[in-house]
Amino acid sequence: MLINQCLVETQKAQYGGGIIVNPDFNYSLVGWTVYRQGEVEDRVSKAGNRFIVLHSRTHPLHSLSQKVQLEKGKLYTFSAWVKISEGRETVSVVFRTSDGELVHGGKVIAEHGCWSLLKGGIFANFSSSVEIGFQSQSTKVELWIDSVSLQPFTKKQWRSHQEESIDKVRKSMMRFQITNANKTAMQGAIVSIKQMKSDFPFGCCMNYNILKYTDYQNWFASRFKFTTFTNEMKWYSTEKIQGQENYTVSDAMLKFAKQHGISVRGHNIFWDDPKYQPAWVKPLSPEDLQKAAARRINSVVSRYRGQLIAWDVVNENLHFSFYEDKLGENASAEFFSTAQKLDPNTIMFMNEYNTIENSSDERASAVNYRKKIQEILQYPGNDGIIAGIGLQGHFGSGQPNLAYMRSSLDILGSTGLPIWLTEVSAEKDPNQAQYLEEILREGYSHPAVQGIIMFAGPEIAGFKNTSLADTNWKNTPAGDVVDKLLGEWESGTLEITADDGGFVDALLFHGDYNVTVQHPEANFSTSLSFRVTKDISQATINVRKSMMRFQITNANKTAMQGAIVSIKQMKSDFPFGCCMNYNILKYTDYQNWFASRFKFTTFTNEMKWYSTEKIQGQENYTVSDAMLKFAKQHGISVRGHNIFWDNPKFQPDWVKPLSPEDLQKAAARRINSVVSRYRGQLIAWDVVNENLHFSFYEDKLGENASAEFFSTAQKLDPNTIMFMNEYNTIENSWDERASAVNYRKKILEILQYPGNDGIIAGIGLQGHFGSGQPNLAYMRSSLDILGSTGLPIWLTEVNAEKDPNQAQYLEEILREGYSHPAVQGIIMFAGPEIAGFKDMSLADTNWKNTPAGDVVDKLLGEWESGTLEITADDRGFVNALLFHGDYNVTVQHPEANFSTSLSFRVTKDIPQATINVQIHA
């Protein structure tokens, strides 16, 4: 979602609104009330979007309200689009409990003239109803609200999302091919892959006791490669008496760190809390403080120049303002400027508490943090500063609000600056270890977080709050958690046997590796080192091409070196198409645009029951017949969509009130009519549509209705593949009803129904992706699960909602589908704007490509071999890795007066083939 942008029009409610009733206000105020006083207006934007406006409020908490039921133990993510009538104003979401307690769930700085996204969340410590409302201090401004969402997650679902994100942002797929010197594959070679170093900084603070205790040194150095000194670099430690600097302790600690390969974050140059200034600093005049601060920053930054990985330039300056009060509002920005000039290659951080920990602390909210760091970086001369976001992460006792933590990380991640959790701790609590683990997993799984340092350690070093080891150096429960995660977040050592192509695939955490290769039957061993980074995209196993070899010879079978072989693909084997609608019959330009690109299609609505029999007994196939005729004339294959749609909303009006007996008769007439009419003319039928979400027919006709529809359809059209078509199976990991495991269970039930074992069945996955980055890791895992059935998978209605990055996201989705070996076809739910495709348009009203259209044309070209021209080697051989499909090949020789041609076909069943071309000159 567009967190850091102010939009002219709102986006749809995230997760369809979740448990919110009427989230987009399409039904005016249904489900909503006004809390206390205020007037409400239902308005419509120029683009036709409905929203609510509140005015005449007399209290900051007077607002729109909806009562929802929270379930104990669940996490709830919140989002809404808000706008105000003038100026800029902080708007918050509040949850009002039955006993009147107000729980803040998130904030945004709303503006006049455009919509801002308010994000937040809450953890339910209780099962109860709460009222969701909005708060803004100024009652003079109008408050505009739209697209409200509250989505529940179980802890299991939340953890699942974290694991998916970790696989995506912390790992990359690496492929090794083991070959002999002659480049033949070494099947059976044993590849040992050992991680030597992790790329992700996961460390722990240390204090001066590290210099006193050998056991502390050994304990620390055996675990951590990143640290922060707790107090030893702070001004009150290095200059207790004015003019008498003493870096003895911090120097010694830095020396220890270097000796053990431990990287250090500098903490801190200035702490804004008046309480933690050196005693002599507090009474200084502004002039004297200016001089003292200049000496301090020059001294400490120059001393450690090039030796640290980061500096906390200012600490806690959202809560306190000691320096800005005395030196002016630009003091922090000037400190950043000076520090960067003194140590230009070190990242400069603003460090703060309660931004991710405590939703009730408005001063340190993510939106206020973002505002402050942007002010610092926009100060004249600061545009080149390498800056970072430091979030302390001192969590209190009790369940951490991970939904709020994630929303804050999302907001700050939208700046593009690296985020570090700099001082993570969890207060003493019977469940301290569990809560610490949840916090660390949430941070590690977030793509914007680039490092984590814990504010913890052994008890002997004074760490009483979050102790990781007791006085006997035995792990505490929290220590067990840390050791577990240190092991889990590294690949360790893997041993994998190469397949018959000599290939080994491994999904590896980012970092440095050694790899050793041996073969059980050969006396050899070889080693190498390599590095896995986030910039190495996951390798794709090639499932769409086969290697073809041509040998060109004379009639006497001698090689024709130098022969020129021209290979031209005439047709692709992979169905990559686009839907069409009735407008194809109206516009010649639409016909030309479509036929020049696509050879596979689905009609959007024209074959559906509500289109072909609007009035009971009066069937009308005029439009679908005409569209099918057009398709045949242009060699376009058609998927039938659909026989039955299980959503009650999309039945013909006369069908909805039918009794079960009458519905049974009507359904029998429908399936016999439509399937018989198009028998042998379609490549597929969507027999049932969206019946994981809805159950209109099974509710009325019995639980086997879908299975019986499949049986009837197959008997009527036995050579056509019969599909179950569903949404959200690859798009949304939160939609449990349509999960891959539930889909698999349902399709297997249908096929195991008595008499259905011979059905030619397929898996239809719509692929309607919302705005924002698609979860490709979840998409791949779902395809893996469904691919295990052995049934062909088609992505049947692929689109990506409007988004500034729509074209990029569409390309990622299409590439993920195309690269998966189980996917055997892709149809997009898109088209030209003139045909009504507003959500994902491929061409504007002047038939000029949109960015999404450019992506589609690019892939149409990229996923075909086109025309290749290759010269035969000294043995007459030409090798070509070709996409599956039909080809023409022409052979000529520059010195001989001949030319010969032939046609051939490349399929997935031909992993590698040699075609002999004999020339009779």
Protein Blocks (a to p, Z undefined) as FASTA:
>chain_A
ZZkbccfbdcddehhlpjaghklopnojgoiacehiadddddddfkopacdddehiabfk
lccdddddddehiacddddddddfehjdddddddddfkopacdfbdcdddehiacddddd
dddfbdcddddddddfblkbccddehiadddddfklmmmmmmmmmmmmmgccdddddddf
kopacehiacddddfbdfbdcdddddfklmmmmklmmmmmmmbccdcdfklmpmklmmmb
ghiacfklmmmmmmmmmmnopacddddfbdcbfklgcfklmmpcfklmmmmmmmmmmmmm
mmmgokacbdcfbghilmpcfkmmmnojklmmmmmmmmmmmmmmbccddddehklmpmkl
mklgmklmmmmmmmmmmpghilmpccddddekpacedjddfklmmmmmmmmmmnopacdd
fbgccdddfklmmmmmmmmmmmmmpmklgbdcdddddfklopaklccbdfkopacfklmm
mmmmmmmmpgbjadddddfkopacddddedddddddddfkbccdddddddddfklccddd
dfkbccdddddddfkopacehiacddddfbdfbdcdddddfklmmmmklmmmmmmmbccd
cdfklmpmklmmmbghiacfklmmmmmmmmmmnopacddddfbdcbfklgcfklmmpcfk
lmmmmmmmmmmmmmmmmgokacbdcfbghilmbcfkmmmnojklmmmmmmmmmmmmmmbc
cddddehklmpmklmmlgmklmmmmmmmmmmpghilmpccddddekpacedjddfklmmm
mmmmmmmnopacddfbgccdddfklmmmmmmmmmmmmmpmklgbdcdddddfklopaklc
cbdfkopacfklmmmmmmmmmmpgkjadddddfkopacddddedddddddddfkbccddd
ddddddfklmbacddddddZZ
